[in-house]
Every structure is written in structure tokens, then in C-alpha cells.
Amino acid sequence: MKKKVIAVVGATASGKTDMGVMLAKEFDGEVVSADSMQIYKGMDIATAKPTKEEMQGIPHHLIDFLDRDVSFSVADYVKLANEKISDIISRGKLPLIVGGTGLYIDSLLNNVKFSETKKDEEYCRSLEKFAEINGNEELHKILSEVDPESAVTIHPNNLVRVIRALEVYHTTGRKLSELKAESLSEESPYDSYIIGLNYSDRSILYDRINRRVDIMLERGLVEEAEALYLESGKMKTASNAIGYKELIPYFEKKASLEECADIIRQETRHYAKRQLTWFRRNEKINWFMLDKYSEKSKISQICRKAIAK
């Protein structure tokens, strides 16, 4: 028997947290987060980490458990998520995978197997230095030359993943995309029903994003980002999360707070587009347009039928 799980995916600010909590209450479930930035401690506001009030008493796993200077790979996520899912099921509850990091979700539900590859710290440091001098785009161009398939799925500003893909090619002589294709050799242990949240009117999602940025600023985003900025060496991880690096010009008195906030809104909208592009490739996702599907109880009814099969 395959393990029953529900996954809730979609762009940032689409309503995944609320939907995950609602379904967890409906089906006596627990949430396993699939967010590559919410794993880190001290990065709460910019990553939209759910508060205790938002969790409404539902256990949330793989959130706020890792120090910011500790590296964490997709393989690490899959290993921990598998363990959490097994534990949740052993207690008679339903696991709900909730998040917007498509690579995490695909790797977990498709049972991707990760082969051990050698590390070359010196080579990685040289790539970091190259990016500092020449920019992330130039480093991404190198990846495009040696592994164009991986380059398409990795944004130039996701320096950690760009460097990892180049490191794999450097140490093995093989493309990361090739190794991933080979890793899909075993059938998934999961019988998953995947819910995708979106809005037929894109302006609604963008309005939600703009409101979220305003709320983040009210909750203390500037103070959180400044603490990371002043904490030597700790901004490296945080710079991958939208909402931190965009405020640096404000701290350095090169731009106003509103100018920086506008950039955060713009970058978040761009990120939402990339997320939706990723998820649209997955034909297993059942999309619900929330501006047309206003009664969320109907979604839970559909889920109930799906997991009863």
C-alpha cells in the first residue's frame, strides 16, 4: 500500500498556509513544510513563516530548525521529509506537504534518489569569488554552457544551486540534470493528491503580494533584515530570500525605504511567476482558481474523494 499524502502548492501569497491548516483540521493531519527558506532560524518575516496563530494548533514540521550558516541540500530535505511523513502516518494522521519550493516537492513525491558526489570546497569558493566580481548572471552563463537543462530550472540569483550544479559537473564530469534523470528509477512510495492554488485574475495574486509586503514591513521586516545585515557572514543565506538584500540600499542610505519596498514587491511578483512556471509543468497538479472557487469546503470534499480511492 502506498502512503496517502496531500500536497498544497502554488505561488507565494496564494494562500497555501491557510489551505494546509484547513485541510489538516478536516482530515486530522499535520503539515510538512516544503519551503527552502523557512527552514532557517531568525528568518521569520521575509520568508512568511507561519505564526503560532496562523498554525491554529496544527503541528508544522521542517520549519525554523536550522542555523543560517548550515548548508542544506534537496537530498537533506527529502531524507527529513520522508522521516516526518512516516512518523505522522505511524500516529494515524494524514501528512500534508505545503510549500512553494517546487524542487523539494517534486523530488520528494517522485522518489528522487540522490547519489553521493564529492565536495570541492576550494572550487566552490572560487565560484563564489567569481560571482562577487562578475555577478551572478555571468556565473549562470557558465552553467548554461555545461548544463543547459539545469540552467533553465535554476534562477541566476540562486547562487547556492548554481554553484552546486557546477560543482557536480566539475567533480563527476556529468551534468546534474543527467544524474537527476537517472535518479527516477524507483517508483514513488506515495499516493499523492496535489492541490495547486492560483487565481484566474493575476491582478488578485499581485494585490495579495503587495499587501503581504506591507504587512511584513508593519511586523518588523526592516529590523529583521538590518540585524542580518549587521551580523557578519550571516547575510549570505538570507540574501537568497526576497526581502533582505533589497533593503541593503536603504541601510547604506542609497535609497528610500519606499523605493526598496517597491523593489521587494516587484521581485516577489517575478518570483511568483517563476514558481507558477515550474508547477505548470506538473500534469499531476489539480488546479483551483480561488477567485472562482470561493467555497474552500468544496476543495476539502474533492480531497476526501481523492484520498478515499
Backbone as numpy.savetxt, mean C-alpha at the origin, in Angstrom:
# Nx Ny Nz CAx CAy CAz Cx Cy Cz
-9.66 -28.04 1.54 -10.50 -26.84 1.54 -9.63 -25.59 1.54
-9.92 -24.70 0.59 -9.19 -23.44 0.58 -9.72 -22.53 1.68
-8.87 -21.62 2.12 -9.23 -20.70 3.18 -10.02 -19.53 2.62
-11.19 -19.27 3.24 -12.03 -18.17 2.80 -11.48 -16.83 3.32
-11.31 -15.88 2.41 -10.92 -14.52 2.80 -11.68 -13.53 1.93
-11.89 -12.34 2.49 -12.42 -11.22 1.72 -11.33 -10.16 1.65
-11.14 -9.56 0.48 -10.19 -8.47 0.33 -10.95 -7.21 -0.09
-10.56 -6.10 0.48 -11.15 -4.80 0.13 -10.04 -3.91 -0.39
-10.12 -3.55 -1.68 -9.05 -2.79 -2.32 -9.62 -1.52 -2.94
-8.72 -0.67 -3.40 -9.13 0.57 -4.04 -8.13 1.67 -3.81
-8.42 2.82 -4.37 -7.52 3.97 -4.25 -7.58 4.56 -2.85
-6.60 5.36 -2.54 -6.59 6.07 -1.27 -7.84 6.95 -1.16
-8.40 7.01 0.04 -9.59 7.82 0.34 -10.87 7.28 -0.27
-10.85 6.05 -0.76 -12.06 5.49 -1.39 -13.04 4.93 -0.36
-12.59 4.72 0.88 -13.49 4.21 1.92 -13.20 2.79 2.34
-11.98 2.32 2.10 -11.62 0.93 2.40 -11.70 0.62 3.90
-11.20 1.53 4.74 -11.20 1.28 6.19 -12.62 1.09 6.71
-13.51 1.99 6.34 -14.91 1.89 6.80 -15.55 0.60 6.31
-15.30 0.26 5.05 -15.89 -0.96 4.49 -15.34 -2.20 5.20
-14.04 -2.21 5.46 -13.43 -3.35 6.15 -14.02 -3.55 7.53
-14.20 -2.46 8.26 -14.78 -2.53 9.61 -16.23 -3.01 9.54
-17.00 -2.48 8.59 -18.39 -2.87 8.47 -18.52 -4.38 8.19
-17.69 -4.88 7.26 -17.75 -6.30 6.91 -17.23 -7.18 8.05
-16.23 -6.68 8.77 -15.72 -7.44 9.91 -16.79 -7.60 10.98
-17.57 -6.56 11.19 -18.69 -6.65 12.15 -19.75 -7.62 11.65
-20.01 -7.57 10.36 -21.05 -8.39 9.76 -20.70 -9.88 9.81
-19.42 -10.20 9.60 -19.01 -11.60 9.46 -18.10 -12.08 10.58
-18.06 -11.35 11.69 -17.19 -11.73 12.82 -15.76 -11.91 12.33
-15.23 -10.86 11.76 -13.90 -10.94 11.15 -12.87 -10.04 11.80
-11.65 -10.14 11.33 -10.55 -9.28 11.75 -9.82 -8.80 10.51
-9.26 -7.61 10.60 -8.62 -6.97 9.45 -7.13 -7.24 9.44
-6.63 -7.63 8.27 -5.19 -7.71 8.02 -4.86 -6.60 7.03
-4.12 -5.61 7.48 -3.82 -4.46 6.63 -2.88 -4.85 5.49
-3.09 -4.20 4.34 -2.20 -4.37 3.19 -1.77 -2.99 2.72
-1.04 -2.31 3.59 -0.56 -0.95 3.31 0.92 -0.88 3.63
1.73 -0.53 2.65 3.18 -0.58 2.80 3.75 0.52 3.69
2.97 1.54 4.00 3.45 2.62 4.85 2.87 2.58 6.26
1.67 2.03 6.41 1.04 1.97 7.73 1.73 0.98 8.66
2.64 0.18 8.14 3.38 -0.76 8.98 4.33 -0.04 9.93
4.75 1.19 9.59 5.79 1.87 10.35 5.26 2.68 11.53
5.98 2.62 12.62 5.65 3.41 13.80 5.94 4.89 13.55
5.16 5.74 14.18 5.42 7.17 14.11 5.01 7.83 12.82
4.40 7.08 11.91 3.91 7.63 10.64 2.41 7.39 10.60
1.68 8.20 11.35 0.26 7.94 11.58 -0.67 8.76 10.69
-0.42 10.07 10.64 -1.37 10.97 10.01 -1.27 10.92 8.49
-0.07 11.05 7.94 0.09 11.07 6.48 -0.31 9.76 5.85
-0.14 8.65 6.57 -0.50 7.34 6.01 -1.96 6.99 6.23
-2.71 7.89 6.88 -4.13 7.65 7.18 -4.32 6.37 7.96
-3.42 6.14 8.90 -3.52 4.96 9.76 -4.83 5.05 10.56
-5.65 3.99 10.54 -6.93 4.07 11.25 -6.74 4.29 12.75
-7.55 5.17 13.30 -7.51 5.43 14.74 -8.31 4.35 15.46
-8.18 4.33 16.79 -8.95 3.36 17.58 -10.45 3.57 17.37
-10.85 4.83 17.26 -12.27 5.12 17.04 -12.72 4.57 15.69
-11.88 4.72 14.67 -12.24 4.23 13.34 -12.25 2.70 13.28
-11.42 2.06 14.09 -11.39 0.59 14.11 -12.65 0.00 14.76
-13.30 0.79 15.62 -14.56 0.38 16.27 -14.46 -0.99 16.97
-13.32 -1.23 17.59 -13.15 -2.46 18.34 -12.75 -3.67 17.51
-12.64 -3.52 16.21 -12.23 -4.62 15.33 -10.70 -4.74 15.34
-10.16 -5.91 15.64 -8.70 -6.07 15.61 -8.13 -5.80 14.22
-7.07 -5.00 14.16 -6.36 -4.71 12.92 -4.92 -5.20 13.06
-4.47 -5.99 12.13 -3.14 -6.58 12.18 -2.22 -5.95 11.12
-0.91 -6.02 11.40 0.14 -5.51 10.50 0.04 -4.01 10.28
-0.28 -3.32 11.37 -0.28 -1.85 11.40 0.57 -1.40 12.58
1.44 -0.41 12.32 2.15 0.26 13.42 3.00 -0.71 14.24
3.80 -1.55 13.58 4.58 -2.53 14.33 6.08 -2.51 14.01
6.50 -1.67 13.06 7.89 -1.72 12.60 8.57 -0.37 12.75
9.81 -0.37 13.25 10.59 0.86 13.33 10.90 1.36 11.92
11.01 2.67 11.76 11.15 3.26 10.43 12.48 2.94 9.75
13.49 2.57 10.52 14.79 2.29 9.90 14.97 0.80 9.58
13.89 0.01 9.69 13.96 -1.42 9.40 13.37 -1.67 8.01
14.14 -2.35 7.15 13.64 -2.66 5.81 12.57 -3.74 5.89
11.65 -3.69 4.96 10.52 -4.63 4.96 10.14 -4.90 3.52
10.24 -6.16 3.10 10.01 -6.51 1.70 8.61 -7.09 1.50
8.24 -7.27 0.24 6.97 -7.93 -0.09 6.96 -9.35 0.47
8.11 -10.02 0.38 8.22 -11.38 0.93 7.96 -11.38 2.43
8.48 -10.37 3.13 8.22 -10.26 4.57 6.73 -10.09 4.84
6.08 -9.26 4.01 4.65 -9.03 4.20 3.86 -10.33 4.00
4.15 -11.03 2.91 3.40 -12.25 2.61 3.55 -13.27 3.73
4.75 -13.39 4.25 5.00 -14.35 5.34 4.16 -14.00 6.57
4.23 -12.73 6.98 3.49 -12.31 8.17 1.98 -12.36 7.96
1.53 -11.94 6.78 0.09 -11.96 6.49 -0.45 -13.38 6.50
0.30 -14.32 5.93 -0.13 -15.73 5.96 -0.27 -16.23 7.39
0.67 -15.84 8.24 0.62 -16.26 9.64 -0.61 -15.67 10.33
-0.88 -14.38 10.09 -2.03 -13.73 10.72 -3.34 -14.34 10.24
-3.42 -14.64 8.95 -4.65 -15.23 8.40 -4.91 -16.59 9.02
-3.86 -17.40 9.13 -4.01 -18.74 9.73 -4.48 -18.63 11.18
-3.93 -17.66 11.91 -4.32 -17.46 13.30 -5.79 -17.03 13.41
-6.20 -16.11 12.54 -7.59 -15.63 12.57 -8.55 -16.77 12.28
-8.24 -17.56 11.27 -9.11 -18.69 10.90 -9.15 -19.74 12.01
-8.01 -19.95 12.68 -7.96 -20.95 13.76 -8.88 -20.58 14.91
-9.21 -19.29 15.03 -10.10 -18.83 16.09 -11.54 -18.69 15.59
-11.81 -19.24 14.40 -13.17 -19.26 13.87 -13.65 -17.94 13.32
-12.72 -17.05 12.97 -13.10 -15.74 12.44 -12.71 -15.62 10.97
-13.26 -14.60 10.32 -13.02 -14.39 8.89 -11.94 -13.32 8.68
-10.88 -13.62 7.92 -9.86 -12.61 7.64 -10.33 -11.66 6.53
-10.11 -10.37 6.75 -10.40 -9.36 5.73 -9.10 -8.63 5.40
-8.64 -8.76 4.16 -7.42 -8.10 3.72 -7.82 -6.73 3.20
-7.36 -5.67 3.85 -7.82 -4.32 3.51 -6.62 -3.42 3.26
-6.57 -2.83 2.06 -5.47 -1.91 1.79 -5.36 -1.53 0.33
-4.43 -0.64 0.06 -4.26 -0.13 -1.29 -2.93 -0.45 -1.93
-2.10 -1.26 -1.27 -0.82 -1.65 -1.86 -1.04 -2.90 -2.71
-1.23 -2.69 -3.99 -1.59 -3.77 -4.90 -0.59 -4.91 -4.93
0.70 -4.59 -4.85 1.72 -5.63 -4.90 1.59 -6.57 -3.70
1.31 -6.02 -2.54 1.12 -6.85 -1.34 -0.06 -7.80 -1.54
-1.17 -7.24 -1.99 -2.40 -8.03 -2.11 -2.27 -9.11 -3.17
-1.73 -8.75 -4.33 -1.56 -9.73 -5.41 -0.61 -10.85 -4.99
0.50 -10.48 -4.37 1.49 -11.48 -3.96 0.92 -12.44 -2.92
0.11 -11.90 -2.01 -0.50 -12.73 -0.96 -1.56 -13.67 -1.54
-2.52 -13.14 -2.27 -3.64 -13.94 -2.74 -3.26 -14.88 -3.88
-2.20 -14.54 -4.62 -1.77 -15.40 -5.73 -0.69 -16.39 -5.31
-0.36 -16.39 -4.02 0.60 -17.35 -3.47 1.97 -17.26 -4.15
2.43 -16.02 -4.30 3.75 -15.81 -4.90 4.83 -16.34 -3.97
5.75 -17.12 -4.54 6.88 -17.66 -3.78 8.12 -16.85 -4.10
8.79 -16.42 -3.05 9.96 -15.56 -3.23 11.24 -16.35 -3.01
12.06 -16.39 -4.05 13.35 -17.08 -3.92 14.33 -16.18 -3.20
15.23 -16.81 -2.45 16.26 -16.06 -1.73 17.29 -15.51 -2.72
17.49 -14.22 -2.71 18.51 -13.61 -3.56 19.54 -12.91 -2.68
20.76 -12.87 -3.17 21.84 -12.28 -2.39 21.65 -10.78 -2.25
22.15 -10.27 -1.13 22.13 -8.83 -0.90 23.49 -8.26 -1.23
23.50 -7.04 -1.76 24.75 -6.33 -2.04 24.58 -4.91 -1.54
24.88 -4.74 -0.24 24.65 -3.44 0.40 25.45 -2.32 -0.25
26.68 -2.63 -0.64 27.54 -1.60 -1.25 26.94 -1.14 -2.58
26.45 -2.08 -3.36 25.82 -1.75 -4.65 24.57 -0.89 -4.42
23.78 -1.26 -3.43 22.57 -0.49 -3.12 22.90 0.93 -2.69
23.94 1.07 -1.89 24.36 2.42 -1.46 24.80 3.25 -2.65
25.46 2.61 -3.61 25.90 3.34 -4.81 24.70 3.82 -5.63
23.63 3.01 -5.65 22.42 3.41 -6.36 21.72 4.56 -5.64
21.71 4.52 -4.31 21.13 5.61 -3.54 21.87 6.91 -3.83
23.19 6.81 -3.87 24.02 7.99 -4.15 23.75 8.53 -5.55
23.61 7.60 -6.50 23.31 7.99 -7.87 22.00 8.76 -7.94
20.99 8.26 -7.21 19.68 8.92 -7.21 19.75 10.29 -6.55
20.55 10.42 -5.50 20.71 11.71 -4.82 21.29 12.75 -5.77
22.26 12.31 -6.58 22.96 13.24 -7.48 22.17 13.52 -8.75
21.61 12.46 -9.34 21.00 12.56 -10.67 19.47 12.57 -10.66
18.88 12.17 -9.53 17.43 12.14 -9.44 16.85 10.74 -9.62
15.67 10.54 -9.05 15.01 9.23 -9.11 14.67 8.81 -10.54
14.30 9.78 -11.38 13.92 9.47 -12.75 15.07 8.84 -13.53
16.28 9.34 -13.32 17.44 8.80 -14.04 17.74 7.37 -13.60
17.58 7.09 -12.30 17.80 5.73 -11.82 16.72 4.80 -12.39
15.51 5.32 -12.47 14.40 4.52 -13.03 14.65 4.20 -14.50
15.30 5.10 -15.22 15.63 4.85 -16.62 16.58 3.65 -16.75
17.50 3.51 -15.81 18.42 2.37 -15.82 17.63 1.08 -15.66
16.65 1.10 -14.73 15.81 -0.07 -14.54 15.01 -0.38 -15.82
14.54 0.66 -16.49 13.77 0.47 -17.73 14.61 -0.23 -18.80
15.90 0.00 -18.77 16.79 -0.61 -19.77 17.02 -2.09 -19.50
17.15 -2.47 -18.22 17.49 -3.87 -17.90 16.26 -4.72 -17.59
15.19 -4.08 -17.09 13.98 -4.83 -16.73 12.76 -3.95 -16.98
12.40 -3.75 -18.26 11.28 -2.85 -18.57 9.96 -3.29 -17.98
9.76 -4.60 -17.82 8.50 -5.09 -17.24 8.33 -4.61 -15.81
9.41 -4.72 -15.00 9.34 -4.24 -13.62 9.21 -2.72 -13.57
9.90 -2.05 -14.48 9.88 -0.58 -14.48 8.47 -0.04 -14.68
7.66 -0.74 -15.46 6.29 -0.30 -15.71 5.47 -0.31 -14.43
5.74 -1.26 -13.55 4.93 -1.42 -12.33 5.50 -0.67 -11.13
6.70 -0.11 -11.25 7.33 0.58 -10.12 7.47 2.07 -10.43
6.90 2.90 -9.58 6.98 4.35 -9.78 8.42 4.83 -9.51
8.91 5.79 -10.30 10.28 6.31 -10.10 10.57 6.78 -8.68
9.56 7.30 -7.98 9.80 7.80 -6.62 9.80 6.70 -5.57
9.44 5.48 -5.96 9.52 4.37 -5.01 10.94 3.81 -5.08
11.84 4.58 -4.47 13.27 4.30 -4.60 13.64 2.93 -4.05
12.99 2.51 -2.98 13.30 1.22 -2.37 13.08 0.08 -3.36
11.95 0.10 -4.04 11.63 -0.97 -4.98 12.46 -0.89 -6.26
12.76 0.33 -6.71 13.62 0.49 -7.89 15.00 -0.11 -7.62
15.55 0.23 -6.45 16.86 -0.27 -6.08 16.83 -1.78 -5.91
15.77 -2.30 -5.32 15.66 -3.75 -5.12 15.64 -4.49 -6.45
14.89 -3.96 -7.43 14.82 -4.61 -8.74 16.19 -4.59 -9.42
16.89 -3.48 -9.30 18.24 -3.40 -9.89 19.22 -4.31 -9.17
19.06 -4.42 -7.84 19.93 -5.31 -7.05 19.73 -6.77 -7.47
18.49 -7.17 -7.67 18.20 -8.54 -8.09 18.88 -8.82 -9.43
18.75 -7.88 -10.36 19.38 -8.07 -11.68 20.91 -8.12 -11.55
21.44 -7.28 -10.68 22.89 -7.21 -10.48 23.44 -8.49 -9.87
22.72 -9.04 -8.89 23.25 -10.21 -8.16 22.92 -11.55 -8.83
21.84 -11.58 -9.63 21.42 -12.86 -10.24 21.57 -12.88 -11.75
21.65 -11.70 -12.37 21.70 -11.65 -13.82 20.33 -11.88 -14.45
19.30 -11.91 -13.62 17.95 -12.16 -14.12 17.01 -11.03 -13.69
15.97 -10.84 -14.50 15.01 -9.79 -14.20 14.12 -10.18 -13.03
13.78 -9.19 -12.22 12.85 -9.43 -11.12 11.50 -9.89 -11.66
11.08 -9.34 -12.80 9.81 -9.74 -13.41 9.82 -11.21 -13.80
10.96 -11.73 -14.25 11.07 -13.15 -14.60 10.93 -14.03 -13.36
11.62 -13.63 -12.31 11.57 -14.41 -11.07 10.14 -14.43 -10.51
9.44 -13.30 -10.63 8.07 -13.24 -10.14 7.16 -14.17 -10.94
7.36 -14.19 -12.27 6.54 -15.06 -13.12 6.73 -16.52 -12.74
7.97 -16.90 -12.45 8.27 -18.28 -12.07 7.70 -18.61 -10.69
7.50 -17.58 -9.88 7.06 -17.81 -8.50 5.60 -18.22 -8.41
4.86 -18.08 -9.51 3.43 -18.40 -9.49 3.17 -19.85 -9.87
3.99 -20.72 -9.36 3.92 -22.13 -9.76 2.96 -22.94 -8.90
2.65 -22.46 -7.70 1.78 -23.20 -6.80 0.41 -22.53 -6.69
-0.62 -23.34 -6.59 -1.97 -22.83 -6.47 -2.15 -22.08 -5.14
-2.97 -21.06 -5.18 -3.22 -20.27 -3.97 -4.01 -21.09 -2.96
-3.69 -20.93 -1.66 -4.47 -21.62 -0.63 -5.76 -20.88 -0.28
-5.98 -19.74 -0.95 -7.11 -18.89 -0.57 -8.25 -18.91 -1.58
-9.46 -18.98 -1.06 -10.67 -18.76 -1.83 -11.09 -17.34 -1.50
-10.70 -16.42 -2.36 -10.86 -15.00 -2.03 -11.96 -14.34 -2.84
-12.70 -13.46 -2.18 -13.66 -12.60 -2.85 -13.13 -11.18 -2.69
-12.82 -10.55 -3.82 -12.15 -9.25 -3.78 -13.12 -8.14 -4.15
-13.29 -7.21 -3.24 -14.14 -6.03 -3.45 -13.26 -4.85 -3.85
-13.62 -4.20 -4.95 -12.93 -2.97 -5.35 -13.85 -1.78 -5.16
-13.37 -0.76 -4.45 -14.18 0.44 -4.20 -13.75 1.58 -5.11
-14.71 2.20 -5.75 -14.41 3.32 -6.63 -15.65 4.19 -6.77
-15.55 5.25 -7.58 -16.67 6.15 -7.83 -16.77 6.38 -9.34
-17.96 6.24 -9.89 -18.12 6.45 -11.33 -17.82 7.91 -11.70
-18.08 8.81 -10.76 -17.74 10.22 -10.93 -16.41 10.46 -10.23
-15.34 10.57 -11.01 -14.00 10.70 -10.44 -13.86 11.91 -9.53
-14.65 12.95 -9.78 -14.54 14.16 -8.96 -14.90 13.89 -7.50
-15.74 12.89 -7.26 -16.11 12.56 -5.88 -14.89 12.03 -5.14
-14.13 11.14 -5.78 -12.92 10.62 -5.15 -11.93 11.74 -4.90
-11.77 12.64 -5.87 -10.82 13.75 -5.70 -11.27 14.69 -4.58
-12.57 14.90 -4.44 -13.07 15.72 -3.33 -12.76 15.05 -2.00
-12.91 13.72 -1.95 -12.59 12.98 -0.72 -11.10 13.10 -0.40
-10.27 13.05 -1.42 -8.83 13.21 -1.21 -8.51 14.60 -0.67
-9.11 15.62 -1.26 -8.86 16.99 -0.80 -9.30 17.18 0.64
-10.46 16.62 1.00 -10.96 16.73 2.38 -10.04 15.97 3.34
-9.53 14.83 2.88 -8.64 14.05 3.74 -7.38 14.84 4.05
-6.82 15.52 3.07 -5.62 16.32 3.31 -5.92 17.42 4.32
-7.07 18.07 4.19 -7.46 19.11 5.15 -7.54 18.54 6.57
-8.14 17.35 6.69 -8.27 16.71 8.00 -6.89 16.35 8.55
-6.01 15.88 7.69 -4.65 15.54 8.13 -3.94 16.76 8.69
-4.10 17.89 8.03 -3.48 19.13 8.51 -4.06 19.53 9.86
-5.37 19.34 10.02 -6.01 19.67 11.30 -5.53 18.75 12.42
-5.23 17.49 12.08 -4.81 16.51 13.09 -3.33 16.62 13.46
-2.58 17.46 12.74 -1.18 17.66 13.11 -0.17 17.10 12.14
-0.51 17.06 10.85 0.41 16.53 9.84 1.72 17.30 9.81
1.64 18.62 9.92 2.85 19.44 9.85 3.80 19.09 10.99
3.26 18.94 12.19 4.10 18.61 13.35 4.71 17.22 13.21
3.92 16.27 12.70 4.43 14.90 12.51 5.56 14.89 11.47
5.35 15.59 10.36 6.36 15.63 9.30 7.63 16.35 9.76
7.44 17.43 10.54 8.60 18.19 11.01 9.44 17.35 11.96
8.79 16.54 12.80 9.53 15.67 13.71 10.39 14.68 12.94
9.86 14.15 11.84 10.62 13.23 11.01 11.74 13.96 10.27
11.45 15.17 9.84 12.43 15.98 9.12 13.62 16.32 10.01
13.34 16.59 11.28 14.40 16.97 12.21 15.15 15.75 12.76
14.54 14.57 12.62 15.14 13.35 13.15 16.09 12.77 12.10
17.34 13.00 12.27 18.35 12.63 11.28 18.24 11.16 10.86
18.19 10.95 9.55 18.21 9.60 9.01 16.87 8.91 8.96
15.84 9.49 9.58 14.55 8.80 9.66 13.59 9.23 8.55
13.92 10.29 7.79 13.02 10.76 6.75 13.11 9.87 5.52
14.12 9.03 5.46 14.33 8.17 4.28 13.11 7.31 3.99
12.61 6.60 4.99 11.42 5.77 4.80 10.20 6.64 4.61
10.08 7.68 5.42 8.90 8.54 5.37 8.78 9.24 4.03
9.90 9.45 3.34 9.85 10.17 2.07 9.08 9.40 1.01
8.86 8.10 1.22 8.06 7.32 0.28 6.56 7.52 0.50
6.20 8.11 1.63 4.78 8.35 1.93 4.43 9.79 1.57
3.40 9.94 0.76 2.97 11.28 0.37 2.50 12.03 1.61
2.95 13.28 1.73 2.54 14.10 2.86 3.71 14.54 3.72
4.87 13.91 3.51 6.06 14.26 4.29 7.03 15.10 3.46
7.56 14.52 2.40 8.58 15.24 1.63 8.03 16.53 1.00
6.72 16.54 0.73 6.11 17.72 0.12 6.14 18.93 1.06
6.31 18.67 2.37 6.34 19.77 3.35 7.74 20.31 3.61
8.74 19.66 3.06 10.12 20.12 3.29 10.33 21.56 2.83
9.82 21.98 1.65 9.97 23.39 1.26 9.39 24.36 2.28
8.33 23.94 2.98 7.74 24.80 4.02 8.68 24.90 5.21
9.28 23.78 5.62 10.22 23.80 6.74 11.46 24.63 6.41
11.83 24.62 5.13 13.03 25.36 4.71 12.69 26.78 4.26
11.43 27.19 4.53 10.96 28.55 4.23 11.09 28.90 2.75
10.86 27.92 1.89 10.92 28.13 0.44 9.53 28.16 -0.18
8.51 27.79 0.60 7.14 27.78 0.09 6.18 27.93 1.27
4.99 28.40 0.97 3.98 28.55 2.02 3.36 27.19 2.33
2.68 27.11 3.46 2.04 25.86 3.84 0.94 25.49 2.84
0.18 26.48 2.37 -0.90 26.19 1.42 -0.35 25.69 0.09
0.78 26.25 -0.33 1.41 25.77 -1.57 1.81 24.30 -1.43
2.39 23.97 -0.29 2.80 22.58 -0.05 1.58 21.66 0.07
0.52 22.16 0.70 -0.70 21.37 0.84 -1.31 21.07 -0.52
-1.25 22.04 -1.43 -1.76 21.82 -2.78 -0.97 20.73 -3.49
0.33 20.70 -3.26 1.16 19.66 -3.87 0.80 18.29 -3.29
0.54 18.25 -1.97 0.12 16.98 -1.35 -1.17 16.49 -2.00
-2.13 17.39 -2.19 -3.40 17.01 -2.82 -3.16 16.48 -4.23
-2.31 17.19 -4.97 -2.03 16.79 -6.35 -1.34 15.43 -6.41
-0.32 15.25 -5.56 0.41 13.98 -5.56 -0.48 12.82 -5.11
-1.39 13.10 -4.18 -2.30 12.05 -3.73 -3.26 11.65 -4.84
-3.72 12.62 -5.61 -4.59 12.31 -6.76 -3.84 11.46 -7.78
-2.59 11.81 -8.04 -1.78 11.02 -8.98 -1.58 9.60 -8.46
-1.35 9.49 -7.16 -1.18 8.16 -6.55 -2.45 7.33 -6.69
-3.59 7.97 -6.49 -4.87 7.27 -6.63 -5.03 6.72 -8.06
-4.62 7.51 -9.03 -4.68 7.05 -10.43 -3.82 5.81 -10.63
-2.61 5.83 -10.06 -1.71 4.68 -10.22 -2.29 3.44 -9.54
-2.89 3.64 -8.37 -3.50 2.50 -7.68 -4.61 1.88 -8.52
-5.47 2.72 -9.08 -6.59 2.22 -9.88 -6.09 1.54 -11.15
-5.03 2.06 -11.74 -4.44 1.42 -12.92 -3.96 0.02 -12.57
-3.32 -0.11 -11.42 -2.83 -1.42 -10.97 -4.00 -2.39 -10.76
-5.00 -1.96 -10.01 -6.10 -2.86 -9.65 -6.96 -3.23 -10.85
-7.08 -2.35 -11.83 -7.92 -2.65 -12.99 -7.39 -3.83 -13.80
-6.14 -4.16 -13.64 -5.57 -5.30 -14.38 -6.05 -6.63 -13.79
-6.58 -6.58 -12.59 -7.01 -7.81 -11.90 -8.47 -8.09 -12.22
-8.70 -9.10 -13.04 -10.06 -9.43 -13.46 -10.89 -10.07 -12.35
-10.25 -10.44 -11.25 -10.97 -11.08 -10.15 -11.65 -10.07 -9.23
-11.34 -8.80 -9.40 -11.91 -7.78 -8.52 -13.35 -7.48 -8.92
-14.24 -7.47 -7.94 -15.64 -7.11 -8.13 -15.81 -5.64 -7.72
-16.03 -4.78 -8.72 -16.04 -3.35 -8.46 -17.41 -2.86 -8.02
-17.39 -1.97 -7.02 -18.60 -1.33 -6.54 -18.39 0.19 -6.60
-19.22 0.87 -7.39 -19.16 2.31 -7.50 -20.00 2.91 -6.37
-19.34 3.46 -5.38 -20.04 3.85 -4.16 -20.98 5.04 -4.34
-20.81 5.81 -5.42 -21.77 6.89 -5.65 -23.07 6.34 -6.23
-23.05 5.10 -6.70 -24.27 4.45 -7.18 -24.74 3.36 -6.20
-23.77 2.83 -5.44 -24.07 1.75 -4.50 -24.10 2.32 -3.09
-25.04 3.23 -2.85 -25.06 3.96 -1.58 -25.40 3.06 -0.39
-26.16 1.99 -0.63 -26.53 1.10 0.48 -25.46 0.03 0.66
-24.58 0.25 1.62 -23.47 -0.68 1.83 -23.95 -2.06 2.28
-25.16 -2.12 2.85 -25.69 -3.41 3.29 -25.84 -4.37 2.11
-26.08 -3.82 0.92 -26.20 -4.66 -0.27 -24.87 -5.34 -0.59
-23.77 -4.61 -0.33 -22.46 -5.18 -0.57 -22.22 -6.36 0.37
-22.63 -6.21 1.62 -22.45 -7.30 2.58 -23.29 -8.51 2.19
-24.48 -8.28 1.62 -25.31 -9.38 1.16 -24.63 -10.15 0.03
-24.02 -9.41 -0.89 -23.31 -10.03 -2.00 -22.11 -10.83 -1.48
-21.41 -10.27 -0.50 -20.27 -10.97 0.11 -20.73 -12.27 0.78
-21.85 -12.19 1.44 -22.36 -13.38 2.15 -22.62 -14.51 1.16
-23.21 -14.18 0.02 -23.47 -15.20 -1.01 -22.17 -15.76 -1.56
-21.18 -14.86 -1.73 -19.91 -15.28 -2.32 -19.15 -16.24 -1.42
-19.10 -15.95 -0.12 -18.32 -16.80 0.78 -19.08 -18.05 1.18
-20.39 -18.08 0.88 -21.18 -19.27 1.20 -21.01 -20.36 0.15
-20.46 -20.00 -1.01 -20.31 -20.97 -2.10 -19.27 -22.03 -1.75
